[in-house]
Amino acid sequence: LVSVATQRSWAYPSSDPNFKYFYGEQYFMDLQSSYMTRQFGMTLYMMGDLLSSTTKTTVTNALYSRVFNPIKRSYDGTGPWQLWISSDSNINTVIWSGVMVAVFCVCDPDDRSYFASKSIVSSKLYLNTFMDDGFAVEGIGYFNYGFSHYSLLRQTLYEGTAGSYDAFAIPKAAQAALFAKEFGMNNGDGMNFADCHFGLYFDSELLKTIDKSFLDVLPLEAATFPSRLGNINLASYIGSTFSLDIPVVSGVKTYGMNALRRYYNVSGVLVTRPTHISNGTGLAATIKLGGNLVGHSHDDLGSYVISLNGVKLTGDVGGPLYYDVNTFNSKRYNSPLMNSFGHPVPVVGGLLQTRA
């Protein structure tokens, strides 16, 4: 444990191109260091006195020097601003979830209060990845990734504040959570638009958390609609092991998968499907007409998926299985999978769609 905590870097090499983290000149948070922060915090808490005092002190000091103090310096202006704090993408909530698990595992009450207040304000920016109609612009795959961590952060803050704060009580957050209960087509099938890999569906552990959170508003059929087992998401699994009951959200309305269609009027996305009575069999389709210009989006106006009995027959092939060096820079849309060439949309006069 000490050897891992004291290794030169907790960050991805791609996050540290100038080796400032590697040489201890400037510590910062990225997705990998957030994962390690969470693991160190949980290990210290769960193993307790089974660890030597030297080990506990070494790991705790590493958390303060690499995580907690650099974040404080970002806020008080004595250090560089960490861009993830003001980011309105999944990176915001992924990092905060790791930080806050560690905070409530190892920090004193003053630091718990400090970081809780900062994370509550900052993490609301993540909700900008959802349109006002509840549509998740990052797609199912990144919904699983981002919202499972938002759900973990929610439960961490709920327990850490003795139930005084529930992040799902934010109306837009509640609407975002219900994306997982309203977007499906049939038999655990959903359109794999944007960077979502073909065949992905909503994470099974995250669905359990959402079901429990909306017991008062989800129809029985919506909570039990057939769905295949998704990938097990570690953040969702950890969230399901908390000691306090998952708080139940009220004041929102949904028909879940009972409705024959779900139209996202702001985003321009239509989902049509058979009823739950058909046990997930029958014809279903999703059509995407709305604009993009958001993180992880493709040039895919007019894209669609048609499925029968839960099997995709035709339509969008989904996002890439792997990213390359140009995926998130100005050359992103040179890729035929991300520009309109890789989508079931017209090529007019030999021209692809412009950025929509």
C-alpha positions as CSV (number, residue, x, y, z in Angstrom):
1,L,0.0,0.0,0.0
2,V,2.8,2.4,0.9
3,S,4.7,1.6,-2.3
4,V,1.7,2.4,-4.4
5,A,0.8,5.6,-2.5
6,T,4.4,6.9,-2.8
7,Q,4.9,6.0,-6.5
8,R,5.8,9.0,-8.6
9,S,2.5,9.4,-10.3
10,W,-1.1,8.6,-9.8
11,A,-2.2,10.3,-13.0
12,Y,-2.4,9.0,-16.6
13,P,0.7,9.8,-18.6
14,S,-1.4,11.7,-21.1
15,S,-2.5,14.0,-18.4
16,D,1.1,14.9,-17.5
17,P,2.9,15.6,-20.8
18,N,5.4,17.9,-19.1
19,F,6.1,15.5,-16.2
20,K,5.2,18.1,-13.6
21,Y,3.2,15.5,-11.6
22,F,5.8,12.8,-12.1
23,Y,8.6,15.0,-10.6
24,G,6.3,16.3,-7.8
25,E,6.3,19.9,-9.1
26,Q,2.5,20.2,-9.5
27,Y,-0.1,17.7,-8.3
28,F,-3.5,17.7,-9.9
29,M,-6.5,15.5,-10.3
30,D,-7.4,13.4,-13.4
31,L,-9.6,10.4,-13.9
32,Q,-7.0,7.9,-12.8
33,S,-5.8,9.8,-9.7
34,S,-9.5,10.1,-8.7
35,Y,-9.8,6.3,-8.8
36,M,-6.7,5.9,-6.8
37,T,-7.8,8.5,-4.3
38,R,-11.1,6.7,-3.7
39,Q,-9.3,3.4,-3.3
40,F,-6.8,4.8,-0.8
41,G,-9.5,6.4,1.3
42,M,-11.7,3.3,1.4
43,T,-8.7,1.1,2.2
44,L,-7.7,3.3,5.2
45,Y,-11.3,3.3,6.5
46,M,-12.1,-0.4,6.0
47,M,-8.8,-1.8,7.2
48,G,-8.4,0.6,10.1
49,D,-6.2,-0.7,12.9
50,L,-5.1,-3.6,10.8
51,L,-2.7,-1.1,9.2
52,S,0.3,0.1,11.0
53,S,0.4,3.8,12.1
54,T,3.3,4.4,9.8
55,T,1.3,3.1,6.8
56,K,-1.8,5.1,7.7
57,T,0.2,8.3,8.2
58,T,2.1,7.8,4.9
59,V,-1.0,7.2,2.8
60,T,-3.0,10.0,4.5
61,N,-0.1,12.5,3.9
62,A,0.0,11.4,0.3
63,L,-3.7,12.1,0.0
64,Y,-3.3,15.6,1.4
65,S,-0.2,16.5,-0.6
66,R,-1.5,15.1,-3.9
67,V,-5.3,15.7,-3.7
68,F,-6.8,17.7,-0.9
69,N,-4.2,20.5,-0.6
70,P,-3.9,21.1,-4.4
71,I,-7.7,21.5,-4.6
72,K,-7.7,24.0,-1.7
73,R,-4.9,25.9,-3.5
74,S,-7.1,26.1,-6.6
75,Y,-9.9,27.6,-4.7
76,D,-7.8,30.1,-2.6
77,G,-5.8,31.2,-5.6
78,T,-2.4,30.1,-4.4
79,G,-2.2,27.3,-7.0
80,P,-3.2,26.8,-10.6
81,W,-6.9,26.3,-11.3
82,Q,-7.8,22.7,-12.0
83,L,-10.1,22.8,-15.0
84,W,-12.2,19.8,-14.1
85,I,-13.7,21.8,-11.2
86,S,-15.4,24.1,-13.6
87,S,-16.0,21.5,-16.3
88,D,-19.6,20.6,-17.4
89,S,-18.7,17.1,-18.5
90,N,-18.5,13.7,-16.8
91,I,-14.9,14.3,-15.7
92,N,-16.4,16.7,-13.0
93,T,-18.5,14.2,-11.2
94,V,-16.1,11.3,-11.7
95,I,-13.3,13.2,-9.9
96,W,-15.5,14.6,-7.2
97,S,-16.9,11.2,-6.4
98,G,-13.4,9.8,-5.8
99,V,-12.4,12.9,-3.8
100,M,-15.4,12.9,-1.5
101,V,-15.3,9.2,-0.7
102,A,-11.7,9.8,0.5
103,V,-12.6,13.0,2.3
104,F,-15.3,11.3,4.4
105,C,-13.0,8.4,5.1
106,V,-9.9,10.2,6.3
107,C,-10.6,14.0,6.9
108,D,-11.6,15.9,10.0
109,P,-15.0,17.6,10.3
110,D,-13.7,21.0,9.1
111,D,-12.3,19.5,5.9
112,R,-15.3,17.4,5.4
113,S,-17.5,20.5,5.5
114,Y,-15.2,22.5,3.3
115,F,-15.0,19.9,0.5
116,A,-18.7,19.0,0.7
117,S,-19.7,22.6,0.1
118,K,-17.3,22.9,-2.8
119,S,-18.4,19.6,-4.4
120,I,-22.1,20.4,-4.0
121,V,-21.7,23.6,-6.0
122,S,-19.2,22.3,-8.6
123,S,-20.8,18.9,-9.4
124,K,-24.1,20.6,-10.5
125,L,-22.1,21.6,-13.6
126,Y,-22.2,17.9,-14.7
127,L,-25.9,18.2,-15.2
128,N,-25.2,20.4,-18.2
129,T,-24.6,17.2,-20.1
130,F,-28.3,16.8,-20.0
131,M,-30.8,18.8,-22.1
132,D,-33.7,20.5,-20.3
133,D,-35.9,17.6,-21.6
134,G,-33.8,15.0,-19.8
135,F,-31.9,13.8,-22.8
136,A,-28.3,12.7,-22.1
137,V,-26.1,14.2,-24.8
138,E,-23.1,12.0,-24.0
139,G,-25.0,8.8,-24.9
140,I,-25.7,5.6,-22.9
141,G,-22.0,4.6,-22.4
142,Y,-21.0,8.0,-20.9
143,F,-24.3,8.2,-19.0
144,N,-23.3,5.0,-17.3
145,Y,-19.9,6.3,-16.5
146,G,-20.8,9.8,-15.5
147,F,-24.2,9.3,-13.8
148,S,-23.0,6.2,-11.8
149,H,-20.3,8.5,-10.3
150,Y,-22.9,11.2,-9.7
151,S,-25.0,8.6,-8.0
152,L,-22.0,7.6,-5.9
153,L,-21.3,11.2,-5.0
154,R,-25.0,11.7,-4.1
155,Q,-24.9,8.8,-1.7
156,T,-21.6,9.9,-0.2
157,L,-22.8,13.4,0.4
158,Y,-26.1,12.1,1.7
159,E,-24.4,9.9,4.3
160,G,-21.7,12.4,5.0
161,T,-24.2,15.1,5.8
162,A,-26.4,12.8,7.8
163,G,-29.1,13.0,5.2
164,S,-29.4,16.7,4.9
165,Y,-28.4,16.9,1.3
166,D,-29.7,14.8,-1.6
167,A,-28.3,15.6,-5.0
168,F,-31.2,13.8,-6.7
169,A,-33.6,16.4,-5.2
170,I,-32.4,18.8,-7.8
171,P,-35.1,18.7,-10.5
172,K,-32.7,18.4,-13.4
173,A,-30.8,15.6,-11.6
174,A,-34.0,13.6,-11.1
175,Q,-35.0,14.1,-14.7
176,A,-31.5,13.0,-15.7
177,A,-31.7,9.8,-13.6
178,L,-35.0,8.9,-15.4
179,F,-33.2,8.9,-18.7
180,A,-32.2,5.3,-17.8
181,K,-35.9,4.4,-17.4
182,E,-37.3,6.2,-20.4
183,F,-34.9,6.0,-23.3
184,G,-34.9,2.2,-23.9
185,M,-36.6,0.6,-26.9
186,N,-37.3,-3.0,-26.0
187,N,-35.8,-5.9,-24.2
188,G,-32.9,-3.9,-22.8
189,D,-32.1,-2.2,-26.1
190,G,-31.2,1.4,-26.7
191,M,-29.8,3.6,-29.5
192,N,-26.0,3.7,-29.5
193,F,-25.6,7.3,-30.7
194,A,-22.5,9.5,-30.2
195,D,-19.5,7.7,-28.6
196,C,-21.6,4.9,-27.2
197,H,-20.3,1.5,-28.3
198,F,-22.6,-0.8,-30.2
199,G,-24.7,-3.0,-27.9
200,L,-24.3,-1.1,-24.7
201,Y,-27.2,-0.7,-22.4
202,F,-27.8,0.9,-19.0
203,D,-25.6,-0.4,-16.1
204,S,-27.5,-2.9,-14.1
205,E,-26.3,-1.7,-10.7
206,L,-27.1,1.9,-11.6
207,L,-30.6,0.8,-12.7
208,K,-31.1,-0.8,-9.2
209,T,-30.1,2.5,-7.5
210,I,-32.5,4.5,-9.8
211,D,-35.3,2.0,-9.2
212,K,-34.9,2.4,-5.4
213,S,-34.6,6.2,-5.7
214,F,-37.9,6.5,-7.6
215,L,-40.1,3.9,-6.0
216,D,-42.8,6.4,-5.4
217,V,-43.0,7.6,-9.0
218,L,-42.0,4.6,-11.2
219,P,-44.8,2.3,-12.3
220,L,-44.2,-1.3,-11.3
221,E,-43.8,-2.3,-15.0
222,A,-41.2,0.5,-15.5
223,A,-39.1,-0.9,-12.7
224,T,-39.3,-4.5,-13.9
225,F,-39.2,-4.0,-17.7
226,P,-37.0,-6.7,-19.2
227,S,-33.4,-5.7,-19.6
228,R,-30.3,-7.6,-20.1
229,L,-27.4,-7.4,-17.6
230,G,-25.2,-4.5,-18.3
231,N,-21.5,-4.1,-17.5
232,I,-20.9,-4.0,-13.8
233,N,-19.8,-0.5,-13.0
234,L,-17.5,-0.2,-9.9
235,A,-18.9,3.1,-8.8
236,S,-22.4,1.8,-9.0
237,Y,-21.5,-1.3,-7.0
238,I,-19.7,0.7,-4.3
239,G,-22.7,3.0,-4.1
240,S,-25.0,0.0,-3.5
241,T,-23.0,-1.0,-0.4
242,F,-23.6,2.1,1.7
243,S,-25.2,1.7,5.1
244,L,-28.0,4.3,4.9
245,D,-31.1,3.6,2.8
246,I,-31.0,5.2,-0.6
247,P,-33.3,8.2,-0.3
248,V,-36.5,8.2,-2.3
249,V,-37.3,11.1,-4.7
250,S,-40.8,12.4,-5.1
251,G,-42.3,15.3,-6.9
252,V,-41.5,14.1,-10.4
253,K,-43.6,12.1,-12.9
254,T,-42.7,9.4,-15.3
255,Y,-44.4,6.6,-17.1
256,G,-41.1,4.9,-17.5
257,M,-41.0,2.3,-20.3
258,N,-44.8,2.0,-20.1
259,A,-45.3,4.9,-22.6
260,L,-45.3,3.8,-26.2
261,R,-43.0,6.7,-27.0
262,R,-40.7,9.2,-25.4
263,Y,-40.1,12.4,-27.4
264,Y,-37.3,14.7,-26.2
265,N,-38.7,17.9,-27.6
266,V,-35.7,20.1,-26.9
267,S,-33.2,17.6,-28.2
268,G,-35.3,16.4,-31.2
269,V,-35.0,12.6,-30.3
270,L,-38.0,10.2,-30.6
271,V,-38.1,6.8,-29.1
272,T,-41.0,4.4,-30.1
273,R,-41.5,0.9,-28.6
274,P,-44.0,-1.8,-27.8
275,T,-45.7,-1.9,-24.4
276,H,-44.4,-3.9,-21.4
277,I,-47.3,-6.2,-22.0
278,S,-45.5,-7.6,-25.1
279,N,-42.6,-8.6,-22.9
280,G,-40.2,-6.6,-24.9
281,T,-41.1,-8.2,-28.3
282,G,-42.1,-6.2,-31.3
283,L,-40.8,-3.3,-33.5
284,A,-39.0,-0.3,-31.9
285,A,-37.1,2.6,-33.3
286,T,-35.2,5.7,-32.2
287,I,-34.7,8.7,-34.5
288,K,-32.2,11.5,-33.7
289,L,-32.9,14.9,-35.4
290,G,-31.5,17.4,-32.9
291,G,-28.3,19.3,-33.0
292,N,-24.9,18.2,-31.6
293,L,-22.0,20.5,-30.8
294,V,-21.5,18.8,-27.4
295,G,-18.9,16.5,-25.9
296,H,-18.8,13.0,-27.4
297,S,-21.2,13.9,-30.2
298,H,-21.0,12.9,-33.8
299,D,-22.2,14.5,-37.0
300,D,-25.3,12.3,-37.1
301,L,-28.4,14.4,-37.7
302,G,-31.1,12.1,-39.0
303,S,-29.5,9.0,-37.6
304,Y,-31.7,6.1,-36.4
305,V,-31.9,2.6,-35.1
306,I,-34.6,0.1,-35.8
307,S,-34.9,-3.1,-33.8
308,L,-37.2,-6.1,-33.7
309,N,-37.6,-8.2,-30.5
310,G,-34.5,-6.5,-29.0
311,V,-32.3,-7.1,-32.0
312,K,-31.0,-4.1,-34.0
313,L,-31.8,-4.7,-37.7
314,T,-30.5,-1.5,-39.2
315,G,-29.2,1.9,-38.3
316,D,-26.4,3.6,-36.4
317,V,-23.3,1.5,-35.7
318,G,-22.3,3.4,-32.6
319,G,-19.0,5.0,-31.5
320,P,-15.4,3.7,-31.6
321,L,-14.2,0.9,-29.5
322,Y,-10.9,2.7,-28.9
323,Y,-9.8,6.3,-29.0
324,D,-6.7,7.7,-30.7
325,V,-4.6,10.8,-30.4
326,N,-7.0,12.8,-32.6
327,T,-10.3,11.8,-30.9
328,F,-10.6,14.9,-28.7
329,N,-8.8,17.5,-30.7
330,S,-9.6,19.6,-33.9
331,K,-9.1,16.5,-36.1
332,R,-11.9,14.6,-34.3
333,Y,-14.3,14.8,-37.2
334,N,-11.8,13.6,-39.8
335,S,-12.7,10.2,-38.5
336,P,-15.2,8.5,-40.8
337,L,-16.9,7.0,-37.8
338,M,-17.5,10.4,-36.2
339,N,-18.4,12.4,-39.2
340,S,-21.6,11.7,-41.1
341,F,-19.9,9.1,-43.4
342,G,-20.2,6.6,-40.6
343,H,-23.9,7.1,-40.0
344,P,-27.1,6.2,-41.8
345,V,-27.7,9.7,-43.2
346,P,-27.6,11.1,-46.8
347,V,-24.5,12.2,-48.6
348,V,-25.7,15.1,-50.8
349,G,-23.7,16.0,-53.8
350,G,-20.7,14.1,-52.4
351,L,-20.7,16.3,-49.3
352,L,-20.9,15.2,-45.7
353,Q,-22.8,17.0,-43.0
354,T,-21.1,20.1,-41.6
355,R,-20.9,20.5,-37.8
356,A,-24.6,20.5,-36.8
